[in-house]
Amino acid sequence: MLVIPGQPGRDLCDSHLGVSRRDLLRVGGSALMGVTLGGLLEKKALSAKEGKSGGGPGWGKAKSIVLVYLQGGPSHLDMWDPKDNVSDKVRSVFSAIDTKIAGVKYTEILPKLAQVNDKFTLIRSMSYTPNGLFNHTAAIYQMMTGYTTDKVSPSGQLEPPDPKDFPNFGANICRLKPASTPTLPFVMLPRPLQESNVVGKGGTAGFLGRAYDPYTLYPDGDDMDMSKMDRIKVEDLKLRQDVFVNRLERRAKLRDTINAGMPSIDNAVKDYHLNEYYDQALNLVLSGKAREAFNLDKESATLRADYGRNTFGQSLLLARRLIEAGTRVVEVVWPKVANSDNHSWDHHVGLTDRMKKQSGPMFDTGLAAFIKDLDARGLLSETLVVCIGEFGRSPQKGVSTSGNGNSADGRDHWPYCYTGLVAGAGIRRGAIYGESDNTASSPRKDPVHPGELLATIYHAFGIDPETMVLNHLKQPRELVQAKAIPKLFG
């Protein structure tokens, strides 16, 4: 075992290369034949370099990802999976409209997305069976990490973030696929993941260590307050002040150990930048490239208006600029204000008015402009876009499924069937994957578990979803216990 000074008990399996369970078994079974871990890593590195690792449709197409996270659980029935010939308790109050794809209907809430749906795939069969996952915090944790926690109350409330947590998928990506230029690897904005007083659960690097936490940008103000978004500066990012010195020291020791004692591994991983990039983050703050990414005034007034002059739209515009500057992962968490009665997706009451006047128009305008802009700039070919919430809303209005009260036009939490959007990085254009039943209560075909969506994300980055990481107890765990869905790629 290669032990890095200053990292008690941590071996190279916890390096950013990653090793799958079958790799570990292969090393154990072949040691007598002279196959060492160093040799295995060298073969893995060479195989990846030659494009022979993993493979299949979409493998390694993504250089970056933007997750548009609709916290609260948007109603699929009232957005992009409307149903006819159902009772008034199920049917959306919003009219169905035609889209760019013949035979595919959305509701009137999404007129702009309806005209760009030839650029993405809609998954109408997201689904999981809840086990303490009927409420937001636990469901968010599952969506972001691929795992459920040991302590889940019946209501789904969890304890605050903990160093023993599983990592947010963005942290895993940045560890396994370091940026090729010195840049901010992982940014979360304009607000943290939050349910009641539990803030940030599922949004940290967990047992990977704080060095892989996202850089956070949480400006003051509500969804419509543009004063802060208009003055965003790179200095507003919250940087982990306890990370840099220790991280630099560990990286230096790692480099020295490898160079001095194990040249074969050094050769195998020399192209993976073990000692670079994350540790340049402090210098990055002073770099012109980073500053330029945050300068929204560089964009035309027309384009900024196209995105929507609100926090959500401008956050998406900033996400595009960050991706252009080399950021690997951007998570746009919306609404800006957790549990808001205005722009939240948690529509227990007042769904009709709130979706029609508030959340619907802001979402439709911003996401449609973002997808069109990425495509026009050629960025969509290498940028994976995922838009999803932690669950959908109940097929019947006015009923309780999670213990919450609901008005006559409100819908409760519903994890059994909901909708997600994926685009870019080889994802099929103009496609519908899966199908819900006649009331959008459950998938009729091709159900997709949140873990499978995460596995597909890893796959798009050329990362085997079965890659092993060591948790806080140094136990090997898969990135996610699920398979990618190759049929989502064209």
N, C-alpha and C positions, 0 to 999 in steps of 0.2 A: 504494500500500500504506500503510495506516495503521500507523505504528510507534509503540509505546507507550514513552515514556522509561523507562529502567531495564530494558527487556525487549528486548535486542538481537535483531533478526531476527524478533521475534514480531509477527504481524499480527492483524487482527481475526478472521481465520478461526480463530484459536485461542481466541477468546472463547467464552463459554458458549453463544452462540447456535448455533454449529456450522453448517457449510456442506457440502453433499453434493458428490460428484464432478460430478454433472450440473449443479449450481449453478455450480461453477467453470468448467465448459465453457461454460455459458450466458453467464457474464460475459465470457469470452474471445471468444466468437463474436458478442456483441452490443455490444461496446464502441464499434464504429463507429456504432451506432445511438443512442448516447447513454445506454445503460443502464449505470449505474455500480454498483460494489459496494454503495455506500450505498443506492442505490435498490433493489437486489435484497434487501438485508437488511431494508429497510423493508417491502417486499412480503411477505417471508417472515414478518416479525413480525405484520403485519396479517392475513395468511392464517391463521397459527397462532391468533391472537386470535379469529378468526371460526370456528375449528374446521374450516378447509378444507385444512389441511396434513395429509398422510398420509391418514388415514381408514381405514375398514373396521371390521369387528367388533373390539371391544376397544380401539380406538385412544384413548389418553389416559385410560383408566379408572382407572389406578393413581396414587395419590398417594404411596404408600410400598411398600416390599417387605421381606419377611423371608425370607432364604435360610436354610434349615435344611440345613447341609452335613454329610453323613454321610461323613466322610473315612475312607478305607480301602476303600470299595467294598462295600456290603451285598449279600448274596445275594438276588437277586430270586426265585429258585426256592424259597427258604425263608421268604419273606415274603409277597409279593403277586402272584406269578405261578407258583403250584404247578402241576405237571403230573401227570396220570394216565396209565396205560397206557405207562409207560416203565420202563426197567430200574432196578434198585436203585441202580446207580451214579449215576443221574440223579435219581431221585425223592427228594423231601425226606423226612426222618424225621418231620417234623411233619405232623399231620393237617390236611386241608383243612377249612375252615369256611365256612358261608354268611355273606353280608354283607347290608347294607341293600339292595343292588341285586340283583335276581333274576338268578340264573345266574352271578354273579361270586363267585369263591372267593378267599379269602386262606388263610394257614396259621394255626394256633392261636396263633402268636406275636403276632398282631395283633388280638385280640378287640375292643378299644375302637375302633381305627380302622375295623374292619369295620362298626361301628354309626354311623359318621359319614361314610362314603364317598359319601353322597348330597350332600355339600357340596363335593366336589372332583373333578378329572379325574385319572385315572391314565394315564400314558404308558408303555405296555408295549413300546415299540419304540425306545428310546434306543439309538443305535448309532454307532460310527465304526470305521474301519480303522486300526489302530495303525501309527505310523511313529516308533519310539522312544518310544511312549506306553503301553507295557505296564506301566510302574511308576508310582508315585503322583505324583512331583513334576511330571513333564511333563504328565501327564493333568490334574492339578489346575490347572496354568497354563492349559491349553487351556480347561477348564471356566470359569475365572474371567475370562479375557481374550478368548477367542475365537480366539486365535492360538497357534501353536507357536513355540518359540524356535529360533534358528539353531544353538545348541549342544545337541543332544540325544544322549546316549550310548545305546547299545543297551538299557541297563537303564532308561533314563528319568531318571536322576539329572541334576540341573541345578546350575549355580552359584547362589550366594545371590542375593537380590533386587538389582537393578541399576537405576540411574536411567534406563537405556535401555529397560527393560521396557515392554510394553504395560500399560495401566492395568487394574486390577480394574474390572469393570462398574459397581460401586457408585460409584467415583470419577467415571466418565463421567456417570452419572445426576446426581450432585450438582453437577457442573460445568454440565451442560446444563439441569437443572431445579433451580435453587437453592430451598431451603426458603422458604416464604412467611412464616415467623416465625423469629426468632433462636433457633436450637436446635442441638443436635449433629446435623450432617447425616448422618454415616456412622459407625456403631459396629460393631466386631467383638469378639465375646466367645464363650466364656470362655477361648479359647486361640488361638494363631496357626495358620495353615496350616503344616504341618511334615512332613517326611519325613527320617528320620535326622537329620543335622546341618544340613540345608537348611531354614531357618526363614523363613516369610513369602513364599516365592516365589508370585507370582500374587495376593498380598494387598495390594499397594501401588498408589499412583497412578502409579508408573513415570514416564514422560516428561511427564506432566501437571504434575509437581512435587509436593513434599511437602505443600503446602497442601491437597491433596485426598486425602491419606492418611486412612485411617479412624482414628478415636479407638479405642484398644484398651483392653480391660478384661480382664486376665488374672489373676484371683485365684489365690492359692496353693491347694494341696490337690488331691485327686483327684476322681473323678466323684461320690463319695458324701460328700465333705467339705463340709458345709453351713455350717461356722463362718464361712468367708470370704464366702459368698453372703449370709448373714444380716446381714453388716455392710458391704455394698457402699455406698460413698459416691462422689459425683461426683468427689471429689478423687483417687480411685483411677485415674481415666482417665489414660492417658499422652497428654499434649499435646505437640505439636511446638513446642518453645520457640523454635526458629529461624524459625518461620513468621510470627508475628503482625505484628511491626513491618514486615518487608519486604512482607508482603501488604497491609497497610494503606497503605503508601507507594505500592505499585504501583496499588492501586485508586484512590487519590486522584489520581495522575497520569493514569490512564485517564479518570477522570471529567473532569478539567480539560481534557485534550486533546480529548475529544469535545465538551464544552460550548463550547470556544473555537473549534474549527476545523470541526466537522462537525455542525451542528445537525440535519441530516436524519437522520443515523444516531442522534443523541441521541434524537430523537423516536421512531425505530423501535424502540429498545431500552429506552426509559424504564421499561417495565413489567417488565423482566427483572432489575432489582435488581443492576446491575453492581457497585455499590460497597457492597453490604450483605451481611449474614448470615454469610458465612464469617468476615469480619473482626470479628464480634461474639462469636466463640466464647470469647475470653478473658473477656469480661464475662459470658457465659452461665454460666460456672462458678460465679459468685456469685449467679445468679438463683434465685429460689424455685421457678420452674417446672422447672428442670433438677433441682434437689435432690429435688423431689417425685417425679420419674420414677424415681429410684433408691431411693426409700423403700418397699421391699417390705412393710414392716410395715403399710402402709396397706391391704393386701389382707387379706381374711378368712383365718383359719386353714383354713377349709374349702376355699376356692379354692386356696390354696397346696398343700394336700394333694392336690387334684384334679390339679394339674400334676405332682406328685411332689416329695417333699422331697429332691431331689438336685440336683446342679449343672445338669444338662440341663433339668429341668423348671423350675427357678427362672430359668434364663437365658431360656427362652421367655416366662415371665411378665414378666421385665424387658423383653424385646423388645416385648411388647404395650404396656407403659407408655411406652417410648420412642416408639413409633409414635403413641400418643395425645398425646405432648408435641410432636409435629411432626417427629421424625426421619424422614428419607427412606429410609435403607437400614440395615438391621440384618442382620448375618451371624452366625448362631449356629453355630459350628464345633464339632463333637462327634465323637469323645469328647474329654474334657478332657485326657487324657494321650495324647500321640502314640504310636502303635505299642504301645498298652497290650495286655497279654495278657488283660485283663479285659473292658473295655467297648468295645474297638475293633471295627470292622467288617472288619478285615483277617483273616478267618477261615481261615488256612492250616491251623490245627490246632484241635481241640476245638470245632468249630462247634456241635455239638449242645448241649453243656452251656453254653457261653458265651452263645449266643443265647437259650436257654430261661430261664436264670437271671439274666442280666446285661443285655446290650444290648437284647434284645427287649422286656422289660417296661418298662424306663426309656423307651425310644423310644415305644412304643405309648401309654403313659400320658400322657407329656408332649405329644406332637403332637396326640393326639385332644383333650385338654383345651384346647390352644391354638386349634385350629380352631373348636371349639364356643364358646369364649369370644369370639373375634373376631366370630363370626357373631351371637351374642347381643347384642353391643354395637353392632352395625351397622357394624363396622370392616371386615368382610370384603368389603364392596362396593367399597371403595377401597384395600384392602391386598392386594397380590399376595403369595402364599405359594408358595415353591418349595422342594421337598425332594428332594435328589438327592445322589449320590456321584460320584466320577470315573469309575467303571465298575461292572460287576456281578461275579459270580463264575462260575467255569467250570461248565458243565452237568454234567460228570463229576467226581465226587469222587475225591480221591487222585491226581490227575494234575498235572503241571507244565506251565503255559503261559507262565510268565514267568521260569523259572529258579529259582524258590523251591521249597523242599520242602513237601510237604503230607501230612498224616496221612490215614488212610482216610476220615475224615469231614470233612476240610477241603476247601475249594474255592479255586482259584487265581484270578488276575485274569482278567477277561473283558470287553473293551470292545465286542465285537461285538453284544451285546444285553443291555439291562438296563432298569430301571424308574425312573421319576421321578414326582413328584406336583406338580400345580399347582392353585392354588385362588385364588378372590377376583378382584376387579377385572375382572369380566365373564367369567371363565373358566366354562365349562359345569359345571354341577353334576351329580354322579352319572353321569359319563361315563367310558368307556374309549377312549383314542385309541391307534390302532395295535394290532398283534397280533404276538406272537412265534410261532415255529414250535413243533412238538410237543415239542421238548426245550428251549425257550427259548435256543437257540443263536444265532438270528439273527431279524430281523424278518420276518414273513410279509407284512405290509403297513404302509404309512405309516411308514417309518423316520424317526427324528428325530435329527439330528446336534446335539451340544452347541452348536455355533454357531447353529443354528436356534432353540434354546431361548433363547439370549441375545438373538437378534434379536426374539423374541417378547416378552421382557422389555422391551426398548427400546420396541417398538411399544406395549405397554401403558401406557408413560409418555408417549406422544405424541412419541416420538423416532424419526426415520427411522434405521433400522439402517445406512444408507449414509452418514450424516452423517460428514463428514471431520474428522479431527484431524491436527495436525502433530506428527510424532514428534520425537525428539531431534535429527534431522538436518534438521528443517523440511520433511520429505516428507509429503504428504497420505496418510492411511490411513483406511479406513473403520472405524467403530466395530467392525463385525464383517462378514465377507464371507459373509453368509447372509441368507435371507429369513425373515420371521416366518411363523408358522403360524396363519392366521386361523380355521381350523376348531376350534382349542382354545377359542374364545370362543363363548358362546351368543347 
